[in-house]
Structure formats: structure tokens, C-alpha cells
């Protein structure tokens, strides 16, 4: 960029600092906007416009979820947070329908999930009561302008749909979209865009799926699916950070991995490599010792050949000898 020095009229070049990570995120955002427009303009005229717009919103890197299912459950409608009671079946129904996104949900599926041990007639009565209470919650907080017929939950031929006619977006939708897009970039060799998408997915993952409802059977499979995706994402992101020489960012990813899976050997190996690259021999060997101890304690097995090789590489690079190990209790 050419600027003029106030002391004379001769232009001179000024070097502007570049934040590479923000630049990657900006590129990903532009790419997402392009994909969103392509989605909208490229749909056949016979397809549902609402579905096309929802798909376009999911492509936008900074789309804001109306419902958060990862971590603490929360709902925002028309830009306002909705105050919900701590428990009750009305909130349980809301969570179940929100987890289904834009798909209609058969009544029997709701009854089986929320009232599995209750006779069908009794369960159906409880569902009606819960829906009445749910509609009252939204009515008391300004209603639900913008939905089809002003409904919180629509019912048609045994099927329920949350916020009919609206562009319902959850953080699960956005997380899975960012994760999938990152994988696409990764396969195409677009490492910078892959990192930006993975980073966005990681930020969206504030906690496990409906973590306050871990005791409910219907949440368990979805929770494990999303948790597996998150752990895989963290490991891949750590690899890419190491490739780029961003060792501290890789270390941070590995710490997050181990907080959720303290026997994740890949995370230990990456920590050994990252600390070794930074010349921190003690930290690298300390993580090897922790890995060895945890794998023996929980799984009854030693570290793999790859993890042992990472330790040997640290010892060779630092010219060190085998460290003296302190005796452990027990």
C-alpha cells in the first residue's frame, strides 16, 4: 500500500503486518459465502426454498446457532434468549425436537424416547401437556413471530415439527458442516482453509451433546458420534499445526484431547513431538512417562512403537541419556 510521508510528497511502501490465522479464516468465510450463493442459485426450482436457505446458512462460517445442543442447552429466538425452566418435560420435548433439526418427528418416536415405560395413552396425554407448557413459555416471552401460523411446534398427521417455516440452525448443524468442509479442503490439499474450518468447528464444540442429559438413553448414540468427530478433529488439527510449525497450538489441541480421553496415545505422541521440536526435552520425556503409566493402568499395555520412537528421537536430538526415573508409589 502506498502512503505519503507528511514531510515530503514522495510515496513510500509501508509493510503491513499480516495475521496469517485471521487471513485463513477470512478466506474460509469468503469461500463459505460463495458456496452459500451457489447453493441458493443452483437449486432446481421445484425444491423447497426453506431447505435451500437452511443449507446456505450452514455454509456461512459465522452463522449463529439459534439452538445450542453442545454443552449447556440454550435457545435464542428472533435474536432474544429464551428463558427455560431447569427441567420438566416441556424442555425435554424441546430438546428432542431440536435434535431432529428440520426433520419432522413421529409422535410414537417422541413417546418411546421420553416416556418409554408408560402406557401409550398416558404418554400421549403427557406429551399434550408438555407441548401446552412449551407454547406458554414462548407466549410469555413475546411469542414466535415468523413461524408458520405463529406455532412453536406444528402437528400434522402424527408428525411434529419445531418452529415450522423458520430457518432453524443448531450448533450441531454448524459443527458438522465446518468439520465436513475442513475434511474436503484437507483431501484437496488446501491446508490453510482446512485449518480455518477445523478451528471453527472446534470453537463451536463447547461441550458434549446435551451433556446435562447424559443419563437419557436417546442422547447417548448422538453424543458419542459427535464426541468421536470432535476427538478426531482435534488430532488432525494438532497434526496440521505441527506441519506448519505451530507447536504451541498443537500442544493446546492435545491437552483438550487428553481432557476427554486420557488414554489417547496419539495425543501423547504429538505432545512428545511438539515439545521435542521446541527443544523442551524434559517436557517431552515427562509426557512419555505419563503415557506409559496411563496406558499400563487403564489398558494394561505399553506405548506403541511409534510413541517409543518419538521418545528416542527426542533423546537423540538433545544428545541426552536415559533420564533417572523416580520410584512411584505402589
C-alpha positions in Angstrom: 0.0 0.0 0.0 1.4 3.3 -1.0 1.3 6.1 1.6 2.7 9.6 1.7 5.2 10.8 4.3 4.0 14.0 5.8 7.4 15.5 5.4 7.5 15.2 1.6 5.4 14.2 -1.4 7.3 11.0 -2.3 5.2 7.9 -1.9 6.8 5.1 0.0 5.8 1.5 0.6 4.7 0.5 4.1 4.7 -3.1 5.1 1.5 -4.0 6.9 1.6 -6.8 9.5 -0.3 -9.9 8.4 -2.2 -12.1 10.9 -2.0 -15.4 9.0 -4.7 -17.1 11.0 -7.2 -14.3 10.6 -6.4 -14.3 6.9 -7.1 -18.1 6.7 -10.4 -17.5 8.4 -11.3 -14.7 6.1 -10.6 -16.9 3.1 -12.7 -19.6 4.5 -15.5 -17.1 5.1 -15.4 -15.9 1.5 -15.4 -19.5 0.3 -18.4 -20.2 2.5 -20.3 -17.2 1.2 -19.5 -18.4 -2.3 -20.8 -21.9 -1.6 -23.9 -20.4 0.1 -24.8 -18.4 -3.0 -24.1 -21.4 -5.2 -26.4 -23.4 -3.1 -29.2 -20.8 -3.4 -28.8 -20.2 -7.1 -28.2 -23.7 -8.2 -31.2 -25.4 -6.6 -33.8 -26.7 -9.1 -37.0 -24.6 -8.9 -39.1 -27.5 -7.6 -37.0 -27.9 -4.4 -38.2 -26.4 -1.1 -36.8 -22.9 -0.7 -36.6 -23.2 3.0 -34.3 -26.2 2.7 -32.1 -24.4 0.2 -31.8 -21.4 2.5 -31.0 -23.5 5.6 -28.3 -25.3 3.6 -27.0 -21.8 2.5 -26.9 -20.6 6.1 -25.0 -23.7 7.2 -22.3 -22.8 4.6 -21.7 -19.4 6.2 -18.7 -19.7 8.6 -20.1 -17.1 11.0 -23.7 -18.3 11.1 -25.1 -18.0 14.6 -27.0 -21.0 16.0 -30.5 -20.4 17.3 -30.3 -23.5 19.5 -27.2 -24.8 21.3 -27.1 -28.5 21.9 -23.3 -28.8 22.5 -22.6 -28.2 26.2 -25.3 -26.2 28.1 -28.6 -26.2 26.2 -29.9 -22.8 25.2 -32.4 -21.3 22.8 -32.5 -18.0 21.1 -35.5 -16.8 19.0 -35.8 -13.7 17.0 -32.4 -12.5 18.4 -33.6 -12.9 22.0 -32.6 -15.6 24.5 -35.5 -17.7 25.7 -35.6 -18.4 29.5 -36.4 -22.1 30.1 -37.0 -23.9 33.4 -34.2 -26.2 34.6 -36.2 -29.3 34.0 -39.7 -30.5 33.1 -41.0 -32.5 30.1 -41.7 -29.3 28.1 -38.0 -28.7 27.9 -37.3 -32.4 27.2 -39.7 -32.2 24.3 -38.0 -29.1 23.0 -34.6 -30.7 23.2 -35.8 -33.8 21.4 -37.3 -31.9 18.5 -34.3 -29.5 18.3 -32.0 -32.5 18.0 -34.0 -33.6 14.9 -33.4 -30.2 13.3 -35.6 -29.5 10.3 -37.0 -33.1 10.1 -40.5 -33.9 11.2 -40.7 -36.3 14.2 -43.3 -39.1 14.5 -45.3 -38.9 17.7 -44.5 -42.5 18.6 -40.8 -41.8 18.5 -41.2 -39.0 21.0 -43.3 -41.1 23.3 -40.8 -44.0 23.2 -37.9 -41.7 23.9 -39.4 -39.6 26.7 -41.9 -42.0 28.3 -40.6 -45.5 27.5 -42.2 -47.3 30.4 -45.6 -45.5 30.3 -48.8 -46.8 28.6 -49.3 -45.1 25.2 -52.5 -43.3 26.2 -50.9 -41.9 29.3 -47.7 -40.9 27.4 -49.8 -39.2 24.7 -51.6 -37.2 27.4 -48.3 -36.1 29.0 -47.0 -35.1 25.6 -50.0 -32.8 25.0 -49.5 -31.3 28.5 -45.8 -30.7 27.8 -46.5 -29.1 24.4 -49.1 -26.8 26.0 -46.5 -25.7 28.6 -43.9 -25.2 25.9 -46.2 -22.9 23.9 -46.9 -21.0 27.1 -43.2 -20.4 27.7 -42.8 -18.8 24.3 -46.1 -16.9 24.6 -45.0 -15.4 27.9 -41.7 -14.2 26.3 -43.1 -12.4 23.2 -44.3 -15.2 21.1 -42.7 -16.7 18.0 -43.2 -14.2 15.2 -42.1 -15.6 11.8 -43.1 -19.2 12.2 -45.8 -20.7 10.0 -49.1 -19.9 11.8 -47.2 -18.5 14.8 -46.6 -22.0 16.1 -43.8 -23.2 18.3 -44.5 -26.8 17.4 -46.6 -27.8 14.4 -48.5 -31.1 14.2 -49.7 -32.8 11.0 -50.7 -36.4 10.5 -48.8 -37.7 13.5 -45.7 -35.7 12.8 -44.3 -32.8 14.9 -42.0 -30.0 13.7 -40.3 -27.4 15.7 -40.6 -23.7 14.6 -42.3 -24.5 11.3 -41.3 -22.3 8.4 -38.2 -20.8 10.1 -34.5 -21.2 9.3 -33.7 -23.4 12.3 -30.0 -23.7 12.8 -28.3 -25.5 15.7 -24.7 -25.5 16.7 -24.6 -29.3 15.8 -25.5 -28.3 12.2 -22.7 -25.8 12.1 -20.2 -28.0 13.8 -20.8 -30.9 11.4 -20.7 -28.6 8.4 -17.4 -27.0 9.4 -16.0 -30.4 10.1 -17.1 -31.8 6.8 -15.9 -28.8 4.9 -12.5 -29.0 6.6 -12.2 -32.6 5.5 -13.0 -31.6 1.9 -10.3 -28.9 2.0 -7.9 -31.4 3.6 -8.4 -34.0 0.9 -7.9 -31.3 -1.7 -4.6 -30.3 -0.2 -5.9 -26.8 0.8 -4.3 -27.0 4.3 -4.9 -23.3 5.2 -8.6 -23.5 4.5 -8.8 -26.9 6.2 -7.3 -25.4 9.4 -9.7 -22.5 9.4 -12.7 -24.8 9.1 -11.4 -27.2 11.7 -10.7 -24.2 14.0 -14.3 -23.0 13.6 -15.7 -26.5 14.3 -13.5 -26.7 17.4 -14.8 -23.3 18.7 -18.4 -24.5 18.2 -17.9 -27.6 20.3 -18.5 -26.1 23.8 -19.2 -29.4 25.3 -20.7 -32.8 24.6 -24.1 -33.2 23.1 -26.8 -32.3 25.7 -24.2 -33.0 28.4 -26.7 -32.3 31.2 -28.8 -35.2 29.9 -26.2 -37.8 29.8 -28.5 -40.2 31.7 -31.1 -40.2 28.9 -30.8 -43.2 26.6 -31.9 -41.4 23.5 -29.0 -38.9 23.7 -26.2 -41.5 24.0 -25.6 -42.5 20.4 -25.6 -39.0 19.1 -23.3 -37.8 21.9 -20.8 -40.5 21.1 -20.9 -39.8 17.3 -20.3 -36.1 17.9 -17.6 -36.7 20.5 -15.8 -39.1 18.2 -15.8 -36.5 15.5 -14.5 -33.8 17.9 -11.6 -36.0 19.1 -10.7 -36.9 15.5 -10.8 -33.2 14.6 -8.5 -32.3 17.5 -6.0 -34.9 16.5 -6.0 -33.9 12.8 -5.7 -30.2 13.8 -2.8 -31.0 16.0 -1.0 -32.8 13.1 -1.6 -29.8 10.8 -0.3 -27.3 13.4 2.9 -29.4 13.7 3.2 -29.4 9.9 3.0 -25.6 10.0 5.5 -25.3 12.9 2.7 -24.1 15.3 3.8 -26.3 18.1 2.1 -24.4 20.9 -1.2 -24.6 19.1 -0.7 -28.4 18.6 0.1 -28.7 22.3 -3.2 -26.9 23.2 -5.1 -29.3 20.9 -3.5 -32.3 22.6 -4.4 -31.0 26.1 -8.0 -30.7 25.0 -7.9 -34.3 23.6 -6.5 -35.7 26.9 -9.1 -33.9 29.0 -11.7 -36.1 27.2 -9.7 -39.2 26.7 -6.7 -39.7 29.0 -5.6 -42.9 27.1 -5.4 -41.2 23.7 -1.9 -42.4 22.7 -1.9 -40.2 19.6 -2.2 -37.1 21.7 0.7 -38.2 23.9 2.9 -38.9 20.9 2.1 -35.5 19.4 2.9 -33.8 22.7 6.3 -35.6 22.8 7.0 -34.5 19.2 5.8 -30.9 19.7 7.8 -30.4 22.9 10.8 -32.1 21.3 10.7 -29.7 18.4 10.7 -26.8 20.8 13.8 -28.2 22.5 11.9 -28.9 25.7 13.4 -32.3 26.4 12.1 -32.6 30.0 8.5 -31.9 29.0 8.7 -34.4 26.1 10.0 -37.2 28.3 7.6 -36.3 31.1 4.7 -36.8 28.7 6.1 -40.1 27.6 6.2 -41.3 31.2 2.6 -40.2 31.8 1.6 -42.0 28.6 3.4 -45.2 29.7 1.8 -45.0 33.2 -1.8 -44.3 32.0 -1.8 -47.0 29.2 -0.5 -49.6 31.8 -3.0 -48.5 34.4 -6.1 -48.4 32.2 -5.4 -50.7 29.3 -2.6 -53.0 30.6 -0.4 -52.3 27.6 2.9 -50.4 26.9 3.2 -47.5 24.4 3.3 -48.4 20.8 6.4 -48.5 18.7 5.6 -45.1 17.2 5.4 -43.4 20.6 8.6 -45.1 21.7 10.3 -43.9 18.5 9.1 -40.3 19.2 10.8 -40.6 22.7 14.0 -41.9 21.2 14.0 -39.1 18.6 13.9 -36.6 21.4 16.8 -38.3 23.2 18.8 -38.4 20.0 18.2 -34.8 19.1 19.1 -33.5 22.6 22.2 -35.7 22.9 20.8 -36.9 26.2 21.0 -40.2 28.0 18.2 -42.1 29.7 16.8 -39.9 32.5 16.7 -41.1 36.0 13.2 -42.2 36.9 11.8 -41.7 40.4 10.2 -44.6 42.0 6.4 -44.5 42.0 4.2 -45.4 44.9 2.6 -48.9 44.8 
